[in-house]
Amino acid sequence: MSKILNYKFCLLFIILIIAAFLRLYNLTPTNGGLPPGLYPDEAIDGNNALEGFKVFYPENNGREGLFIDIQAVFLKVLMPLNGDNPEPWMLRIVSVVFGILTVLGVYFLAKELFNGLRENEILALLSSFFLAVSFWHINFSRISFRAIMAPAFLVWGLFLLLKALNQTKNNFQFSIFNFQSISKNFLLLSIIGGLIYGLGFHSYIAYRATPLLILIVLSIYWLQNKEKVVRKKIILVASGYTLMAIIVFAPLGIYFLKNPADFFGRTGQLSITHSASPLKDLGLNILKTAAMFNFVGDSNWRHNYAGRPELFLPVGILFLIGMFMGLKILFKKTPKEEHSLACVVLFSWLIIAALPVVISNEGIPHALRSLLMIPPVIILAGFGAIWFYKFVKNDNSVLKTKILNVSIFFFFLLLFFEAYYTYFIKWGKNYNVQGAFSADYVAIGRELNALPKEMPKYVVVQAGGVDVRGIPMPAQTVMYITNTFLPEKQKEKNIYYILPNQISEIPPDSYVATLK
């Protein structure tokens, strides 16, 4: 048994190494760095991080503060290593960490979801690997967008909730000092799970739909367990989980009570309710979102290799198989299989995570706004892979088994090399990606850094965008690269930002750069 456990641990370790490699390789500017440049939405997070700590940052349509506050810590540690100059990778390393944590979390979640399935360990490893090599997830694990935290918090929060609920059926006596048995301590698991789940509300606006998923999970366990003792434990789990989540959410909740307009942000502006035909748009959005996995994906070069399906074809097919088998289990007339609970959770998760996407009217299909859909999609692909393996291996022929195992090995190699080629070569070297990440603005910032401090330097911001303290958003990239977001820093480095109608105010012998 210990040899089997060590073997599976080694496989998980290899998967995490692959995940880390695909998210860390060429992140720094040594060989050009990918993604190239720094999009202004990323840059303003860095500028706010250099400014201080807040629970919510109202500029740029409003952003929950946790991601930026974590970036502030990383910048304090990393900037001194680079002559106190901020770099794009210093912001993006936070996304890398959350991306890798999600790959690990999917393993534990899938294993717990399908704990009634004999192959649950293999399914968990497959799901984790599929996520590790997913272009969709790799891409956002290397971009400084706070949304990457949302699936990480939900995966770990849900795993701990399920773990706690499954432990309610055991005769374990709770003791807060019994840390050696934490994996069996249902109340302690629920409190830790609630803490992690609550942090998710500080990640991304789409996360606010997830309490419905938690309610569904708790309701299923309540209905499936009639014993009074077990139900009392379920109440304890639900209470501990919910109370801790509320406590963690409280600082942000208090902020929203004081600033209700910030609660909605751009949601109201993008809603289909402002459309001339909301029902038609809703139907089209649902179709486009469903089609993005296997047919036509996000067309934004920042989010995707424009138009490419979000899933690589073989994984996309396994996802469809997993969907079909899951629906077959749910609609069986005979008594449900043990893993029907997993199917209910995954399908509910898909629908709930899709809600914030389909009710908006911006850039559908939208890979960024759909990030919360990645874990259930990937786990269903893992479920489909298990079924497909069983289907292909329908006899005990030794030769056939060996051929099948060799084929599986090369299939895994294919997924890895496809992920590498698509991201680092096909997408990474595409000219459109340079523009999508404002690479020219980063180049201007580096030019300004290379000039003498005593030389007056003026940046004329012709490009339009959301107003940030009197200057359009595109200037945020140059401000971050030069560390001149704050007025005192601008004065110290002799770098100033003006609008086109202020060009006449530029002193003679000044260096002038223009953002178009």
C-alpha positions as CSV (number, residue, x, y, z in Angstrom):
1,M,0.0,0.0,0.0
2,S,2.8,2.4,0.9
3,K,4.5,1.8,-2.5
4,I,1.2,2.6,-4.3
5,L,0.9,5.8,-2.2
6,N,4.5,6.8,-2.9
7,Y,3.9,6.1,-6.7
8,K,0.8,8.4,-6.7
9,F,2.6,11.0,-4.7
10,C,5.4,11.0,-7.3
11,L,2.9,11.4,-10.1
12,L,1.3,14.4,-8.4
13,F,4.7,15.9,-7.7
14,I,5.6,15.6,-11.5
15,I,2.3,17.2,-12.4
16,L,3.0,20.1,-10.1
17,I,6.5,20.4,-11.6
18,I,4.9,20.6,-15.1
19,A,2.4,23.2,-13.9
20,A,5.1,25.3,-12.3
21,F,7.3,25.1,-15.4
22,L,4.5,26.1,-17.8
23,R,3.7,29.0,-15.5
24,L,7.2,30.2,-14.6
25,Y,9.2,29.6,-17.7
26,N,10.2,32.9,-19.5
27,L,8.2,35.0,-17.1
28,T,11.0,37.5,-16.5
29,P,12.3,39.8,-19.3
30,T,15.6,37.8,-19.6
31,N,14.6,36.3,-23.0
32,G,11.9,38.9,-23.8
33,G,9.4,37.6,-21.2
34,L,5.9,36.4,-21.7
35,P,3.4,37.9,-21.7
36,P,5.2,40.8,-23.4
37,G,4.6,44.3,-22.1
38,L,2.2,45.2,-19.3
39,Y,-1.5,45.9,-19.9
40,P,-2.7,49.0,-18.1
41,D,-5.2,47.0,-16.1
42,E,-2.3,45.0,-14.7
43,A,-0.2,48.2,-14.2
44,I,-2.8,50.0,-12.1
45,D,-2.8,47.1,-9.7
46,G,0.9,47.5,-9.3
47,N,0.7,51.2,-8.9
48,N,-1.9,50.8,-6.2
49,A,0.2,48.1,-4.6
50,L,3.1,50.5,-4.3
51,E,0.8,53.0,-2.7
52,G,-0.5,51.0,0.2
53,F,-3.1,48.5,1.5
54,K,-6.8,48.8,1.1
55,V,-9.8,46.4,1.2
56,F,-11.2,47.8,-2.0
57,Y,-9.7,50.0,-4.8
58,P,-12.4,52.1,-6.4
59,E,-10.4,53.3,-9.4
60,N,-10.6,51.5,-12.8
61,N,-14.2,50.5,-12.2
62,G,-13.4,49.1,-8.8
63,R,-11.3,46.1,-7.7
64,E,-11.4,43.9,-4.6
65,G,-8.1,44.6,-2.7
66,L,-6.7,41.2,-1.7
67,F,-4.8,40.5,-4.9
68,I,-3.3,44.0,-4.9
69,D,-2.4,43.8,-1.2
70,I,-0.6,40.4,-1.8
71,Q,1.2,42.0,-4.7
72,A,2.3,44.8,-2.4
73,V,4.0,42.3,-0.2
74,F,5.8,40.7,-3.2
75,L,6.9,44.1,-4.5
76,K,8.4,45.0,-1.1
77,V,10.5,41.8,-1.2
78,L,11.4,41.7,-4.9
79,M,12.0,45.3,-5.9
80,P,15.2,45.7,-3.8
81,L,16.6,42.8,-5.8
82,N,16.2,44.8,-9.0
83,G,17.6,48.2,-7.9
84,D,14.2,49.2,-6.5
85,N,12.7,49.1,-10.0
86,P,9.3,47.4,-10.5
87,E,9.0,44.8,-13.2
88,P,5.9,43.2,-14.8
89,W,6.9,39.7,-13.5
90,M,6.8,40.9,-9.9
91,L,3.1,41.4,-10.3
92,R,2.5,38.2,-12.3
93,I,4.3,35.9,-9.8
94,V,1.2,36.2,-7.6
95,S,-0.9,34.8,-10.4
96,V,1.6,32.0,-10.8
97,V,1.3,31.0,-7.2
98,F,-2.5,30.9,-7.3
99,G,-2.4,29.0,-10.6
100,I,-0.2,26.2,-9.1
101,L,-2.3,26.1,-6.0
102,T,-5.4,25.5,-8.1
103,V,-3.7,22.6,-9.9
104,L,-3.0,21.0,-6.5
105,G,-6.5,21.8,-5.2
106,V,-8.2,20.2,-8.2
107,Y,-6.4,16.9,-7.3
108,F,-7.8,16.9,-3.8
109,L,-11.3,18.2,-4.8
110,A,-11.7,15.6,-7.6
111,K,-10.6,12.8,-5.2
112,E,-13.0,13.9,-2.5
113,L,-15.9,14.4,-5.0
114,F,-15.6,10.9,-6.4
115,N,-14.6,9.1,-3.2
116,G,-17.2,6.4,-4.0
117,L,-15.5,5.7,-7.3
118,R,-12.8,3.0,-7.3
119,E,-10.6,5.0,-9.7
120,N,-11.0,8.3,-7.9
121,E,-7.2,8.7,-7.3
122,I,-6.5,8.2,-11.0
123,L,-9.4,10.6,-11.9
124,A,-7.9,13.2,-9.5
125,L,-4.4,12.9,-11.1
126,L,-5.9,13.2,-14.6
127,S,-7.9,16.3,-13.7
128,S,-4.9,17.9,-12.1
129,F,-2.7,17.1,-15.2
130,F,-5.4,18.4,-17.6
131,L,-5.4,21.7,-15.7
132,A,-1.6,21.9,-15.5
133,V,-1.4,21.8,-19.3
134,S,-4.5,23.9,-20.1
135,F,-3.6,26.9,-22.2
136,W,-6.7,28.6,-20.8
137,H,-5.4,28.3,-17.2
138,I,-1.7,28.7,-18.1
139,N,-2.4,32.0,-19.7
140,F,-4.3,33.6,-16.8
141,S,-1.8,32.1,-14.4
142,R,0.8,34.4,-16.0
143,I,-1.2,37.6,-16.2
144,S,-1.7,40.0,-13.3
145,F,-5.5,39.7,-13.1
146,R,-7.2,39.1,-9.8
147,A,-9.7,36.7,-11.2
148,I,-7.1,33.9,-11.1
149,M,-7.7,33.8,-7.3
150,A,-11.4,32.9,-7.6
151,P,-11.0,29.3,-8.8
152,A,-8.2,28.7,-6.3
153,F,-10.3,29.8,-3.3
154,L,-13.4,28.0,-4.5
155,V,-11.6,24.7,-5.2
156,W,-9.9,24.6,-1.8
157,G,-13.0,26.0,0.1
158,L,-15.3,23.4,-1.5
159,F,-12.8,20.5,-0.9
160,L,-12.6,21.3,2.8
161,L,-16.4,21.6,3.0
162,L,-16.9,18.2,1.3
163,K,-14.1,16.7,3.5
164,A,-15.9,18.0,6.6
165,L,-19.3,16.8,5.5
166,N,-17.9,13.3,4.7
167,Q,-16.4,13.1,8.2
168,T,-19.8,13.7,9.8
169,K,-20.6,10.1,9.1
170,N,-17.7,8.9,11.3
171,N,-17.6,8.5,15.1
172,F,-14.9,11.1,15.5
173,Q,-15.1,13.3,18.7
174,F,-14.2,16.9,18.2
175,S,-11.3,18.3,20.1
176,I,-9.8,21.7,19.1
177,F,-6.4,20.4,20.4
178,N,-6.4,17.3,18.3
179,F,-4.4,18.7,15.5
180,Q,-2.9,15.2,14.6
181,S,-6.4,14.2,13.4
182,I,-7.2,17.4,11.6
183,S,-8.2,15.4,8.5
184,K,-11.0,13.7,10.5
185,N,-11.9,16.8,12.6
186,F,-15.1,17.9,10.8
187,L,-15.6,21.1,12.7
188,L,-12.0,22.3,12.3
189,L,-12.1,21.4,8.6
190,S,-15.3,23.4,8.2
191,I,-13.8,26.5,9.9
192,I,-10.6,26.4,7.8
193,G,-12.7,25.8,4.7
194,G,-15.0,28.7,5.5
195,L,-12.0,31.0,6.0
196,I,-10.5,30.0,2.6
197,Y,-14.0,30.2,0.9
198,G,-14.6,33.6,2.5
199,L,-11.3,35.0,1.0
200,G,-12.7,34.3,-2.4
201,F,-15.2,37.2,-2.0
202,H,-12.1,39.4,-2.0
203,S,-11.0,38.0,-5.4
204,Y,-13.4,38.7,-8.3
205,I,-17.0,39.9,-8.7
206,A,-18.1,36.6,-10.4
207,Y,-17.4,34.8,-7.1
208,R,-20.5,36.4,-5.5
209,A,-22.7,33.8,-7.3
210,T,-21.0,30.9,-5.5
211,P,-23.0,30.8,-2.2
212,L,-25.7,29.2,-4.3
213,L,-23.3,26.3,-4.9
214,I,-22.5,26.0,-1.2
215,L,-26.2,25.9,-0.4
216,I,-26.8,23.1,-3.0
217,V,-23.9,21.0,-1.5
218,L,-25.2,21.4,2.1
219,S,-28.8,20.7,1.0
220,I,-27.8,17.5,-0.8
221,Y,-26.0,16.2,2.3
222,W,-28.9,17.1,4.5
223,L,-31.4,15.3,2.3
224,Q,-29.2,12.2,1.9
225,N,-28.6,11.8,5.7
226,K,-31.6,11.1,7.8
227,E,-29.8,10.2,11.1
228,K,-30.2,12.8,13.8
229,V,-26.6,12.5,14.9
230,V,-25.3,13.1,11.4
231,R,-27.7,16.0,10.8
232,K,-26.5,17.7,14.0
233,K,-23.0,17.4,12.7
234,I,-24.0,18.8,9.3
235,I,-25.6,21.8,11.1
236,L,-22.3,22.3,13.0
237,V,-20.3,22.1,9.7
238,A,-22.7,24.5,8.0
239,S,-22.6,26.9,10.9
240,G,-18.8,26.9,11.3
241,Y,-18.2,27.3,7.6
242,T,-20.8,30.1,7.1
243,L,-19.8,32.0,10.2
244,M,-16.1,32.0,9.3
245,A,-16.9,33.0,5.7
246,I,-19.0,35.9,6.9
247,I,-16.2,37.1,9.3
248,V,-13.7,37.0,6.5
249,F,-16.0,38.8,4.1
250,A,-17.0,41.4,6.7
251,P,-14.4,44.1,6.0
252,L,-15.4,44.1,2.3
253,G,-19.1,44.0,3.2
254,I,-18.7,47.0,5.5
255,Y,-17.0,48.9,2.7
256,F,-19.9,48.1,0.3
257,L,-22.4,49.2,2.9
258,K,-20.7,52.6,3.1
259,N,-20.1,52.7,-0.7
260,P,-23.0,50.8,-2.3
261,A,-22.2,52.1,-5.9
262,D,-18.9,50.2,-5.8
263,F,-20.7,46.9,-5.1
264,F,-21.9,46.6,-8.7
265,G,-18.9,48.2,-10.5
266,R,-19.3,47.7,-14.2
267,T,-21.9,44.9,-13.8
268,G,-24.8,47.3,-14.4
269,Q,-23.2,48.8,-17.5
270,L,-22.5,45.5,-19.1
271,S,-25.8,43.7,-18.2
272,I,-28.1,42.3,-20.9
273,T,-30.9,44.2,-19.2
274,H,-29.7,47.3,-21.1
275,S,-30.0,45.5,-24.4
276,A,-32.8,46.1,-26.8
277,S,-33.6,42.4,-26.9
278,P,-32.3,40.9,-23.5
279,L,-33.9,37.4,-24.0
280,K,-32.4,37.0,-27.5
281,D,-29.0,38.2,-26.2
282,L,-29.2,35.8,-23.2
283,G,-29.9,32.9,-25.6
284,L,-27.0,33.8,-27.8
285,N,-24.6,34.3,-24.9
286,I,-25.5,30.8,-23.6
287,L,-24.8,29.3,-26.9
288,K,-21.5,31.1,-27.4
289,T,-20.4,30.2,-23.9
290,A,-21.2,26.6,-24.4
291,A,-19.5,26.6,-27.8
292,M,-16.2,28.1,-26.4
293,F,-15.0,24.8,-25.0
294,N,-14.8,22.9,-28.3
295,F,-15.6,25.3,-31.2
296,V,-15.0,29.0,-31.0
297,G,-13.2,30.5,-28.0
298,D,-12.5,34.1,-26.8
299,S,-11.3,36.3,-29.7
300,N,-9.3,38.7,-27.4
301,W,-5.5,38.0,-27.9
302,R,-5.0,38.9,-24.3
303,H,-7.2,36.1,-23.1
304,N,-6.6,33.4,-25.8
305,Y,-5.1,32.5,-29.1
306,A,-7.9,34.4,-30.7
307,G,-10.9,32.2,-31.6
308,R,-9.2,29.0,-30.5
309,P,-11.4,26.6,-28.4
310,E,-10.6,26.9,-24.8
311,L,-9.9,23.2,-24.6
312,F,-7.4,21.3,-26.7
313,L,-9.4,18.9,-29.0
314,P,-8.7,15.6,-27.1
315,V,-9.4,17.1,-23.7
316,G,-12.5,18.8,-25.2
317,I,-13.8,15.4,-26.4
318,L,-13.1,13.9,-23.0
319,F,-15.1,16.8,-21.5
320,L,-18.1,16.0,-23.7
321,I,-17.8,12.3,-22.8
322,G,-17.7,13.3,-19.1
323,M,-20.8,15.5,-19.6
324,F,-22.7,12.8,-21.3
325,M,-21.8,10.1,-18.7
326,G,-22.6,12.5,-15.9
327,L,-26.0,13.3,-17.3
328,K,-26.6,9.6,-17.8
329,I,-26.0,9.0,-14.1
330,L,-28.2,11.8,-13.0
331,F,-31.2,10.7,-15.1
332,K,-31.0,7.0,-14.4
333,K,-34.3,5.6,-13.3
334,T,-32.5,2.9,-11.2
335,P,-30.9,3.9,-7.9
336,K,-28.2,6.5,-8.3
337,E,-24.5,5.5,-8.2
338,E,-22.4,6.8,-5.3
339,H,-20.7,9.4,-7.5
340,S,-24.0,11.0,-8.6
341,L,-23.4,13.6,-5.8
342,A,-20.2,14.6,-7.7
343,C,-22.2,15.0,-10.9
344,V,-24.8,17.2,-9.2
345,V,-22.0,19.4,-7.7
346,L,-20.1,19.7,-11.0
347,F,-23.2,20.5,-13.2
348,S,-24.5,23.0,-10.6
349,W,-21.0,24.6,-10.5
350,L,-20.9,24.9,-14.3
351,I,-24.4,26.6,-14.4
352,I,-23.7,29.0,-11.4
353,A,-20.3,30.0,-12.7
354,A,-21.7,30.6,-16.2
355,L,-24.4,33.1,-14.8
356,P,-22.1,36.1,-14.5
357,V,-20.8,35.4,-18.0
358,V,-24.1,35.0,-19.9
359,I,-25.9,38.0,-18.3
360,S,-23.2,40.3,-19.6
361,N,-22.9,41.7,-23.1
362,E,-19.2,42.2,-23.4
363,G,-16.8,40.1,-25.5
364,I,-18.8,36.8,-25.4
365,P,-17.3,34.2,-25.2
366,H,-15.2,35.7,-22.4
367,A,-12.4,33.4,-21.1
368,L,-11.5,35.7,-18.2
369,R,-15.0,36.1,-16.8
370,S,-15.4,32.3,-17.2
371,L,-12.5,31.3,-15.1
372,L,-14.7,29.9,-12.4
373,M,-15.9,27.3,-14.9
374,I,-12.4,25.8,-15.4
375,P,-12.4,23.3,-12.4
376,P,-15.7,21.6,-13.1
377,V,-14.9,21.4,-16.9
378,I,-11.5,19.9,-16.2
379,I,-12.8,17.4,-13.6
380,L,-15.5,16.3,-16.0
381,A,-12.8,15.7,-18.6
382,G,-11.0,13.6,-16.1
383,F,-14.3,11.6,-15.5
384,G,-14.6,11.2,-19.2
385,A,-11.1,9.9,-19.5
386,I,-11.8,7.2,-16.9
387,W,-14.8,6.0,-18.8
388,F,-13.0,6.1,-22.1
389,Y,-10.1,4.1,-20.7
390,K,-12.5,1.4,-19.4
391,F,-14.3,1.3,-22.7
392,V,-11.0,0.8,-24.7
393,K,-9.6,-1.7,-22.3
394,N,-12.5,-4.2,-22.6
395,D,-10.4,-7.4,-22.2
396,N,-7.4,-8.6,-20.1
397,S,-5.0,-9.0,-23.0
398,V,-1.4,-8.3,-21.8
399,L,-0.3,-7.1,-25.2
400,K,-3.3,-4.8,-25.6
401,T,-2.8,-3.4,-22.1
402,K,0.9,-2.6,-22.9
403,I,0.0,-0.9,-26.2
404,L,-2.7,1.1,-24.4
405,N,-0.3,2.2,-21.6
406,V,2.3,3.3,-24.2
407,S,-0.4,5.2,-26.1
408,I,-1.5,6.9,-22.9
409,F,2.1,7.9,-22.2
410,F,2.5,9.5,-25.6
411,F,-0.9,11.1,-25.2
412,F,0.3,12.9,-22.0
413,L,3.5,14.0,-23.9
414,L,1.3,15.4,-26.7
415,L,-0.8,17.4,-24.2
416,F,2.4,18.8,-22.6
417,F,4.1,19.7,-25.9
418,E,0.9,21.2,-27.3
419,A,0.6,23.4,-24.3
420,Y,4.2,24.5,-24.6
421,Y,4.0,25.1,-28.4
422,T,0.7,26.9,-28.3
423,Y,1.7,29.3,-25.5
424,F,5.4,30.0,-25.9
425,I,5.7,29.8,-29.7
426,K,2.3,30.0,-31.5
427,W,0.8,32.6,-29.2
428,G,3.9,34.1,-27.6
429,K,5.5,35.1,-30.9
430,N,2.3,36.4,-32.5
431,Y,2.5,40.1,-33.3
432,N,-1.1,40.7,-32.0
433,V,0.0,39.7,-28.5
434,Q,2.4,42.6,-28.4
435,G,-0.3,45.1,-28.9
436,A,-2.7,43.3,-26.6
437,F,-0.3,43.8,-23.7
438,S,0.8,47.4,-24.6
439,A,4.4,46.3,-25.2
440,D,5.2,49.7,-26.8
441,Y,4.3,51.5,-23.5
442,V,6.7,49.3,-21.6
443,A,9.4,50.2,-24.1
444,I,8.7,53.9,-23.5
445,G,8.9,53.4,-19.7
446,R,12.3,51.7,-20.1
447,E,13.5,54.6,-22.3
448,L,12.5,57.1,-19.6
449,N,14.3,55.1,-17.0
450,A,17.5,55.2,-19.0
451,L,17.5,59.0,-19.3
452,P,19.4,61.3,-16.8
453,K,17.3,62.2,-13.8
454,E,18.0,65.9,-14.2
455,M,16.4,65.9,-17.7
456,P,12.7,67.0,-17.6
457,K,10.6,64.2,-19.2
458,Y,7.1,64.7,-20.3
459,V,4.6,61.9,-21.3
460,V,1.8,63.2,-23.5
461,V,-1.2,60.9,-23.1
462,Q,-3.2,60.9,-26.4
463,A,-4.7,57.5,-25.9
464,G,-8.1,57.4,-24.4
465,G,-9.3,55.4,-21.4
466,V,-10.9,55.6,-18.0
467,D,-9.8,58.6,-16.1
468,V,-7.4,57.9,-13.2
469,R,-6.6,61.0,-11.1
470,G,-6.8,63.3,-14.2
471,I,-4.8,61.1,-16.6
472,P,-6.3,58.3,-18.9
473,M,-5.6,54.7,-18.0
474,P,-3.0,53.9,-20.7
475,A,-0.4,56.0,-18.7
476,Q,-0.6,53.4,-15.9
477,T,1.9,51.1,-17.7
478,V,4.5,53.8,-18.0
479,M,3.9,55.0,-14.5
480,Y,4.5,51.4,-13.2
481,I,7.7,50.8,-15.2
482,T,9.1,54.2,-14.0
483,N,7.6,54.0,-10.5
484,T,6.0,57.5,-11.0
485,F,2.4,56.9,-10.1
486,L,2.6,59.2,-7.1
487,P,3.2,63.0,-7.5
488,E,6.2,62.9,-5.2
489,K,7.8,60.2,-7.3
490,Q,7.1,62.1,-10.5
491,K,8.9,65.1,-9.0
492,E,11.8,63.0,-7.8
493,K,12.3,61.4,-11.2
494,N,11.5,64.5,-13.2
495,I,8.8,62.6,-15.2
496,Y,5.4,64.3,-15.8
497,Y,2.1,63.3,-17.5
498,I,0.1,65.8,-19.4
499,L,-2.9,65.8,-21.8
500,P,-2.6,67.0,-25.5
501,N,-4.0,70.4,-24.7
502,Q,-1.1,71.0,-22.3
503,I,1.7,70.5,-24.8
504,S,2.4,74.2,-24.9
505,E,3.4,74.1,-21.2
506,I,6.4,71.7,-21.9
507,P,9.7,73.5,-21.1
508,P,12.4,73.7,-23.8
509,D,15.0,71.0,-23.8
510,S,12.6,68.5,-22.3
511,Y,12.3,64.9,-23.5
512,V,8.8,64.2,-24.8
513,A,7.2,60.8,-25.3
514,T,3.7,60.3,-26.7
515,L,1.2,57.5,-25.8
516,K,-1.1,56.9,-28.7
